[in-house]
């Protein structure tokens, strides 16, 4: 297994500066995709990564495409470079970097699986954000006709690149905040097994959200519309798969 870390970045230099030494310590190549940050922020990011030139590759998207667009760029670059797996991690410091080794071990034991973080939140998560995540999860259960997905929005994952890049290349996925949920539903449709690992998630003091209420909610609503339509088109196959799975689980 050849694994790297893919990090989408947009104006998070101070937060990324704090976690970068911890990432390098895991001795996994880094692919950092800057998603149209300001010139000042990109220059600071480039200077920061110059200190780790042997460990990090920096890709810049001149125009901001959103987190999903940056992740897809990074996954395609990792696949093209010959990596078999990529660990996605956010640049804002909300993910516990000490969990990385556990994710890598799970990927080594289950190389065909998409390994996902199941967040354990601190008290700093707002009620609105918590319930919004549950609503998204409920839609994903409906769209996949499955409860395999235990969290749809955590950005700490290990992707098996061969199967996931095929999904990316063959579909028009959401470019922004919709990506994390959509790729899991489509993975279930394609019979890619999922495994969830508990991981501590916090919202760092001074951190900033790039979620734009109107723009991103429109994209997410359109994503769910497309996925429900796709579920209906796949309904016979999904129901048949559920029947087979239920028979296997039934006591003999």
C-alpha positions in Angstrom: 0.0 0.0 0.0 1.3 3.5 -1.0 -0.5 6.2 1.0 -0.3 9.9 1.1 -2.1 12.7 2.9 -4.3 15.1 0.8 -5.2 18.4 2.4 -7.6 21.0 1.0 -6.5 24.5 2.0 -8.2 27.9 1.9 -6.9 30.8 4.0 -6.0 28.6 6.9 -2.2 29.3 7.2 -2.1 29.9 11.0 -4.1 26.8 11.8 -2.2 24.7 9.2 1.2 26.0 10.5 0.3 24.5 13.9 -0.5 21.0 12.7 2.0 20.6 9.9 4.9 19.3 12.0 2.6 16.7 13.5 1.6 15.6 9.9 5.2 15.4 8.7 6.1 13.2 11.8 3.9 10.5 10.3 6.3 10.2 7.4 3.6 10.2 4.7 4.0 12.4 1.6 1.7 15.5 1.7 -0.3 16.8 -1.2 -1.7 20.3 -0.3 -4.3 21.8 -2.7 -4.7 25.5 -2.2 -8.2 26.5 -3.3 -7.8 30.0 -4.6 -6.6 31.6 -1.4 -5.6 35.3 -1.4 -2.1 36.1 -2.7 -1.0 36.9 0.8 -2.2 33.6 2.2 -0.9 31.6 -0.7 2.6 33.2 -0.4 2.7 32.4 3.3 1.6 28.8 2.6 4.3 28.4 -0.1 6.9 29.7 2.3 5.7 27.4 5.0 5.9 24.3 2.7 9.3 25.3 1.5 10.6 24.1 4.8 9.2 20.7 4.0 10.1 20.5 0.3 11.0 16.8 0.4 7.7 15.8 2.1 5.1 18.1 0.5 3.7 18.9 -2.9 1.7 22.1 -3.4 -1.0 22.4 -6.0 -2.7 25.7 -6.6 -6.2 26.2 -8.0 -6.3 29.9 -9.2 -10.1 30.1 -8.7 -11.9 28.9 -5.6 -13.8 25.8 -6.4 -14.7 24.7 -2.9 -13.5 22.0 -0.6 -14.9 19.2 -2.7 -13.2 20.5 -5.8 -9.9 20.8 -3.9 -10.2 17.3 -2.5 -11.0 15.8 -5.9 -7.9 17.6 -7.4 -5.8 16.1 -4.7 -7.1 12.6 -5.0 -6.6 12.7 -8.8 -3.1 13.9 -8.3 -2.3 11.2 -5.8 -3.7 8.5 -8.1 -1.7 9.8 -11.0 1.5 9.9 -8.8 1.0 6.1 -8.1 -0.4 6.2 -4.6 -3.0 3.5 -3.8 -4.6 5.4 -0.9 -5.0 8.9 0.3 -5.8 10.1 3.7 -8.0 13.3 3.6 -7.5 15.8 6.4 -8.7 19.3 6.8 -6.2 22.2 7.2 -8.1 24.0 10.0 -6.9 21.9 12.9 -10.2 20.4 13.8 -9.1 16.8 13.4 -7.0 14.9 15.9 -3.8 14.1 14.1 -2.9 11.4 16.6 -5.7 9.3 14.9 -3.8 9.1 11.6 -1.8 6.0 12.5 -5.1 4.2 13.4 -6.6 5.1 10.0 -3.5 3.9 8.2 -3.5 0.6 10.1 -7.2 0.0 9.2 -6.5 0.8 5.6 -3.6 -1.7 5.5 -5.9 -4.4 7.0 -8.9 -3.4 4.7 -7.4 -2.0 1.5 -10.6 -2.0 -0.5 -12.5 -0.2 2.3 -13.2 3.6 2.5 -12.2 4.3 6.1 -14.2 7.2 7.6 -14.0 9.2 10.8 -17.0 9.1 13.1 -16.7 12.3 15.1 -16.8 12.6 18.8 -17.5 16.3 19.4 -16.4 18.5 22.3 -18.8 20.8 24.0 -17.9 23.6 21.5 -20.2 22.3 18.7 -23.4 24.3 18.3 -26.8 22.7 18.5 -27.6 24.0 15.0 -24.5 22.4 13.5 -25.2 19.1 15.4 -28.8 18.8 14.2 -27.8 19.9 10.6 -25.4 17.0 10.5 -28.1 14.5 11.6 -30.5 15.8 8.9 -27.8 15.3 6.3 -27.1 11.8 7.7 -30.8 10.9 7.5 -30.9 11.9 3.8 -27.8 9.8 3.1 -29.6 6.8 4.7 -32.6 7.4 2.4 -30.5 7.9 -0.7 -28.3 4.7 -0.1 -31.2 2.6 1.3 -28.7 1.7 4.0 -27.5 2.7 7.4 -23.9 1.9 6.6 -23.1 5.6 6.7 -22.6 6.6 10.4 -21.4 10.1 9.7 -21.6 11.9 6.3 -19.6 15.0 6.9 -16.4 14.3 8.8 -13.4 15.2 6.6 -11.0 12.7 8.0 -11.0 9.6 5.7 -8.8 7.2 3.8 -9.9 6.7 0.2 -8.9 3.7 -1.9 -7.9 5.7 -4.9 -8.7 3.2 -7.8 -12.4 2.9 -7.0 -13.0 6.4 -5.7 -11.3 8.2 -8.6 -13.4 6.2 -10.9 -16.5 7.6 -9.2 -15.1 11.1 -9.4 -14.3 10.8 -13.1 -17.6 9.2 -14.1 -19.9 11.6 -12.2 -20.5 15.4 -11.7 -20.0 15.6 -7.9 -20.6 18.6 -5.7 -17.7 20.9 -5.7 -18.1 22.4 -2.3 -19.6 21.2 1.0 -21.8 18.6 -0.7 -18.8 16.5 -1.7 -18.2 14.7 1.6 -21.7 13.3 1.8 -22.2 12.6 -1.9 -19.0 10.5 -2.3 -20.2 8.2 0.5 -23.6 7.6 -1.0 -22.1 6.9 -4.4 -19.6 4.5 -2.7 -22.4 2.6 -1.2 -24.1 2.4 -4.6 -20.9 1.1 -6.1 -20.6 -1.5 -3.3 -17.4 -0.1 -1.8 -17.4 -1.2 1.8 -17.2 1.5 4.5 -15.6 1.3 8.0 -16.0 4.0 10.6 -13.5 4.9 13.3 -14.3 7.2 16.3 -12.2 10.4 16.2 -12.1 13.5 18.3 -13.2 16.6 16.5 -13.0 20.1 17.9 -13.6 23.6 16.5 -10.4 25.6 17.2 -10.6 29.0 18.9 -10.2 31.7 16.3 -11.1 29.3 13.5 -13.4 30.4 10.7 -16.0 28.6 8.7 -16.1 28.9 4.9 -19.7 27.7 4.8 -21.9 30.2 2.9 -25.5 29.8 4.0 -27.3 30.5 0.7 -24.8 29.2 -1.8 -23.9 26.0 0.0 -27.4 25.1 1.0 -28.5 25.5 -2.6 -25.7 23.1 -3.7 -26.6 20.6 -0.9 -30.3 20.7 -1.8 -29.4 20.1 -5.4 -27.1 17.2 -4.4 -29.9 15.5 -2.4 -32.3 16.0 -5.4 -29.8 14.2 -7.7 -29.1 11.5 -5.2 -32.8 10.7 -4.5 -33.3 10.5 -8.3 -30.3 8.2 -8.6 -31.6 6.1 -5.8 -35.0 5.6 -7.5 -33.3 4.6 -10.7 -31.2 2.0 -8.8 -34.1 0.9 -6.5 -34.5 -2.7 -7.8 -30.7 -3.4 -7.4 -30.5 -1.7 -4.0 -33.5 -3.6 -2.7 -32.1 -6.9 -4.1 -28.8 -6.2 -2.3 -30.6 -5.5 1.0 -32.5 -8.8 0.7 -29.2 -10.7 0.2 -27.6 -8.9 3.1 -30.5 -9.6 5.4 -30.4 -13.3 4.5 -26.7 -13.5 5.3 -27.4 -11.9 8.7 -30.4 -14.1 9.5 -29.8 -16.8 12.2 -29.6 -20.3 10.8 
